[in-house]
Amino acid sequence: MQGGGSHGAFTWGVLDRLLEEPWLRFEGISGTSAGTMNAAVMISGFTQGGADGARKALEAFWRRVADAARDEGRRATQAFLDENGKAVGKLATFDLETML
């Protein structure tokens, strides 16, 4: 399985669909980056509950990833706000004419 952040979430959808097929058997699985995470989570879920366990484990994992990303975005935004939600300071600005 490929890696690359959002590709991992896309691959989750593909795996979820493949795991619905009772005739499909996996003989091996490998991946890089996010693909490795999918592989590890899928195998863990599979050993605990077959294809349904793998599907549930992958969904739980990617929902936790999405929640963590959302929380991190909130924290990053709050670093630029005061207690009243007003902007504090400003991000760096550049005058390209003086830089060139």
HELIX and SHEET records of a PDB file:
HELIX    1   1 SER A    6  LEU A   18  1                                  13    
HELIX    2   2 ALA A   34  GLN A   78  1                                  45    
HELIX    3   3 LEU A   96  MET A   99  1                                   4    
END                                                                             
